[in-house]
Structure formats: structure tokens, C-alpha cells
């Protein structure tokens, strides 16, 4: 840089840890490295300071380049030859959507070829994220969203190795709160992750048997009639227990084909082992008599034939009573329906939320649909089953009950029993992902974490055989999942202690909601419910006590997975629509950080409220947080 560095630019570069002669590329790289070290949920001030320095540095560098270009002598060139300095006359930051689209097109070509294993898929994702074009945080988020759409569109050959690496690279499994930014798509991912975890926690014999069935479902050729008869009930079990995860790792069309080729005779229901040490003898191809019994069987057969010949009569054949014929299953005609609405797979179709469209036919024979399309009160994606610790919960339209308790699981211990009905969950917002509801106070649950051991204890208020009682669920910390004696003893002790806890208070009654549209005003911004989304209806003039970067028409994404039914009825509920709302640093300032959809693109926006007279009016730069594109 030939121009002198002004004080503001020098301070911004120093905040980023850069020399005064750093260029725009160095600024973006330094910002991308430092922002990873900030917890935006608890270090909002540090994040805002870093972001302001980042934007100020880019503007200062662009201004210096423009000044240097104007001061340099202009060489005489032919009219047909454009000046080499024309492009640097102004600062034109790259478009985030274009950067993400270009990166995803390259990744999609690689994904279309298929991945041979998870290591190859991980390398492809990490290579894309390491590209300089994704130093732009908005582009990085949009790329992640497009990968999520690609995964949730269903299995393709080679894509069975993509879901696990994506969970690891994007931290979907370790940071579930991040999924809320993606609305319904995030709820679908959350359900699939839950099912994946419970699937791989089975005894090794059961896991191997079901894994072989999943691999056979990926093949184009149909199995033999014998193998089809043996596997069909396992396919039905997979669809019922793991509907969201299954469609990501194997072929939906093959599942429908298997059911359409149902053999004439129904196979016996599969029996899965409940103990890791139990051999998988119940899954053998058929019963084989022991050699010592063979002579006895031959003798009995000879005696039976002699009795039949000497009797001289014929035994009448068995006929079933009228009305007891073989039940006929109805198979939906036409191609398989897409269980996910377009609005959950394409952010540009967000206006379809709350359209009330329905899916007419189930995806699989004799089984309910995998999910329901949005309606005036849509169900959360994948809301049929949820897994917490060693307990499987089932949610119907009006209640949540305990479906199964795995007493041999390393994921926890519980005094819950199958059939227990969890009190306090009937009035929760059905858009809330099922697991989030169970983990929160929305179900009247008391939750505590031991600061020494990290053991998590839940106490539920349940109805059991007509009587009100309490039940506990104790989970070891994530790092304590190994079956060690110390962990087992600590969990058992916590379970005994939880059994002595008093009954939690009943859940508070739901807040009355108006049926018409309702507006909520925070500072100079007015929010409005539109169908089942929250949008910015009006933005007034900024003041020293209310400023931010929201614009009219912005759709607030976080509200699609929030803890409250819409419409909004009081300003406090807007807190549940923000990406980050950390504890207040002082009693006079309230910062909000939103993730919004603007012109089909996911962006960040902020709103800061101050009590009158708390601080002087903000400077123009400080009131433009997140306004400049990277």
C-alpha cells in the first residue's frame, strides 16, 4: 500500500492481528480464523468488535486502493483496451450466494460420482471448506445449507457415506442448537441424527443383521423369494423405527419394490436380541432338527401313514371360517411420494410454509407416512419417535408416551416404564423438534447436571396405569459412554437419588393466542406473523436507543423451530427467534442477533435496544453491524 494508513484502519488491522500493509485477502483469512475462537452465544461483544474491525478494514483497504488508482498516472491506451485499474476503482465484494453456488456445483459433481467410503466424503467436504471462496461466512453457511438439502433429498448410490461425515464436519451432532437456524430442514436433520445414534447402539448381532438388509436394499437386483421372505419384516422394522435416517442411507424405491413383491406366505416376525452377548440364533434361515431326533421323526411319520391307510377314510381339508381370508394390503399407486415438503428442502420456497398441503398416500405399504406436510399447526419433522438416553418416546396428536426402555443400554438408566404418559407435553408447539421438547421444560421436566461428574438427570411427571407418579432418567456425560464400573456406579447412584426427588410442578397453562395476525414492536422494528412464519413488517427511523440492520420483508428463520406457537403476542417471545441472545452485559442494553432470509439468501442481522440516556448515539459504523457483505 502506497497511501498512508489512517488511524481507524490501523486499529482495525491491529484488532485482526495484521500488519499495516495487509491486503483484503489477509483480512478475510484472519477474520475466518479468529471468529472460530469466539462463542457467539456468550461473547457477543467480542464478536461484534471483531466484525466491526473486519468490515472497517475491508472498507479502508478498498478506499486506499481507489485513492492509489486515482493518484497514479493514467497511461495512454487504445480506446478498445480497458484500463487495468478500472476494476479497482471501487470496492465490490463478491456475492455470497454466487460463491456458495460455485463451490456447491463443484462438490455436487464429486458427489454425483459417489463416495467409496466415509474418509473420501470427509476429505471432499473438508477440501471445500478450506477453499478461499468459503472464507466468506455467508457463503460458508449457504454452502452448508445446500449440502443439507442434497442429503435430505434422499439416498443416491455412494451417498450412504455422506451423512456421517457431514454431521462431523458441520458439527450437527455435537451442536444441535445450530440446526434450529435451518427451520424444518434442521428438525429433519435432528430426527435423522437421533435415529442414527439409536441404531448404532444396538447389540452387535442385531446391528450386523440389519446392516446387511440395508446394504441389500441398495442393490438393483431383487433378492430371491426365500431371502425376501426372511428380510421383509426387518425392512418393516427399519421403516417404523428409523424412518428419517433410513431414507438417507438406502433406496426408497427398492423398499417399495420389496413390499410389492410380497411372497404368498407371510414370514414370522423377527426376534431381535436384547443382550450384546446373545448369539443371533433367532435369525437363522430355518429350524434344523438335531441328528439324534431324526430316527424318532421318521418313526412317527411311518406310524402316521399306516394309521391313515388302515383307517380307509380321508381327512377333510381345513377351510377357514367366512371372513377370515388372507388380509389384503393396499399399495399406493404411482411413484413414491416425497415425504418432505418443498419448503423444507428449498429455502427459496419459504412462502409455502403453512400452505396446508397434504401427502395423500403413505410412502410404504401398511405403514404411516414418514412425515406430514405443513398445515395450520404442522407437526415437527420426524415427530413420531424420539430417543433420550435409553428411552424411546412416541408422540401422537395429543400425548407423549414411553414406547420402549432399553435396560441394557450404556446411554443411561431410567425408572420410566413402557406405556407411561408424560404429563405436560400435550400443549407444546408441534413444530418443536421432539427431542428439544423432551429436554426442555415444555414437558414439565426437571433437569439437573452434576457439576462434578457431568451426569444429567431428568425427572418426569407421568401417568402410570391411572395413577400420577414421577420417574427419572439418568444419562452419563458424552465422554462417559464407555461401560466402566465407575460410570455405571455413578449413574446408578444418581438414579437412586432422583427417585427421592419431589414431583415437579405441573406445566404452566398455555398462553392464549389470537387467531388473527398480530404485530410486535421492538424498538424501531415491527414484526408480524405471516402464515406460520415471522417477518419484519416495518422498520422505522433508527435512534440512539434502537438501531440494527433488519429490513422490511426479512423472514426470521429461527422462529420456525422456536419454543412458542405463532403469532407473537408479546415482545419477550422474540427472544426465542434469535440465533444468539446471550446474558445481558448490563441492565440497559439488550442485543439481538437474528438469522434471516432476504431475497432468497440466508443472512445475519442485528437489533440493539438501549434504555433512554444509557449511552450516547452510536456512530454510523457501529450502527451498521453485519450490513456489509463479505
C-alpha positions, 0 to 999 in steps of 0.5 A: 500500500502506497497511501498512508494508513489512517488511524481507524484502519490501523486499529482495525488491522491491529484488532485482526492481528495484521500488519499495516500493509495487509491486503483484503485477502489477509483480512478475510483469512484472519477474520475466518480464523479468529471468529472460530475462537469466539462463542457467539452465544456468550461473547457477543461483544467480542464478536461484534468488535471483531466484525466491526474491525473486519468490515472497517478494514475491508472498507479502508483497504478498498478506499486506499486502493481507489485513492492509489488508482486515482493518484497514479498516472493514467497511461495512454491506451487504445480506446478498445483496451480497458484500463487495468485499474478500472476494476479497482476503482471501487470496492465490490465484494463478491456475492455470497450466494454466487460463491456458495453456488460455485463451490456447491456445483463443484462438490455436487459433481464429486458427489454425483460420482459417489463416495467409496467410503466415509474418509473420501466424503470427509476429505471432499467436504473438508477440501471445500471448506478450506477453499478461499471462496468459503472464507466468506461466512455467508457463503460458508453457511449457504454452502452448508445449507445446500449440502443439507438439502442434497442429503435430505433429498434422499439416498443416491448410490455412494451417498450412504457415506455422506451423512456421517461425515457431514454431521462431523464436519458441520458439527450437527451432532455435537451442536444441535442448537445450530440446526434450529437456524435451518427451520424444518430442514434442521428438525429433519436433520435432528430426527435423522441424527437421533435415529442414527445414534439409536441404531448404532447402539444396538447389540452387535448381532442385531446391528450386523443383521440389519446392516446387511438388509440395508446394504441389500436394499441398495442393490438393483437386483431383487433378492430371491423369494426365500431371502425376501421372505426372511428380510421383509419384516426387518425392512418393516422394522427399519421403516417404523423405527428409523424412518428419517435416517433410513431414507438417507442411507438406502433406496426408497424405491427398492423398499417399495419394490420389496413390499410389492413383491410380497411372497404368498406366505407371510414370514414370522416376525423377527426376534431381535436380541436384547443382550450384546452377548446373545448369539443371533440364533433367532435369525437363522434361515430355518429350524434344523432338527438335531441328528439324534431326533431324526430316527424318532421323526421318521418313526412317527411319520411311518406310524402316521401313514399306516394309521391313515391307510388302515383307517380307509377314510380321508381327512377333510381339508381345513377351510377357514371360517367366512371372513377370515381370508388372507388380509389384503394390503393396499399399495399406493399407486404411482411413484413414491411420494416425497415425504418432505415438503418443498419448503423444507428442502428449498429455502427459496420456497419459504412462502409455502410454509403453512400452505396446508398441503397434504401427502395423500398416500403413505410412502410404504405399504401398511405403514404411516407416512414418514412425515406430514406436510405443513398445515395450520399447526404442522407437526415437527419433522420426524415427530413420531419417535424420539430417543433420550438416553435409553428411552424411546418416546412416541408422540401422537396428536395429543400425548407423549408416551414411553414406547420402549426402555432399553435396560441394557443400554450404556446411554443411561438408566431410567425408572420410566416404564413402557406405556407411561404418559408424560404429563405436560407435553400435550400443549407444546408447539408441534413444530418443536423438534421432539427431542428439544421438547423432551429436554426442555421444560415444555414437558414439565421436566426437571433437569439437573447436571452434576457439576462434578461428574457431568451426569444429567438427570431428568425427572418426569411427571407421568401417568402410570396405569391411572395413577400420577407418579414421577420417574427419572432418567439418568444419562452419563456425560458424552465422554462417559459412554464407555461401560466402566464400573465407575460410570455405571456406579455413578449413574446408578447412584444418581438414579437412586437419588432422583427417585427421592426427588419431589414431583415437579410442578405441573406445566404452566397453562398455555398462553392464549393466542389470537387467531388473527395476525398480530404485530410486535414492536421492538424498538424501531422494528415491527414484526408480524406473523405471516402464515406460520412464519415471522417477518419484519413488517416495518422498520422505522427511523433508527435512534440512539436507543434502537438501531440494527440492520433488519429490513422490511420483508426479512423472514426470521428463520429461527422462529420456525423451530422456536419454543412458542406457537405463532403469532407473537403476542408479546415482545419477550417471545422474540427472544426465542427467534434469535440465533444468539441472545446471550446474558445481558452485559448490563441492565440497559442494553439488550442485543439481538442477533437474528438469522434471516432470509432476504431475497432468497439468501440466508443472512445475519442481522442485528437489533440493539435496544438501549434504555433512554440516556444509557449511552450516547448515539452510536456512530454510523459504523457501529450502527451498521453491524453485519450490513456489509457483505463479505 
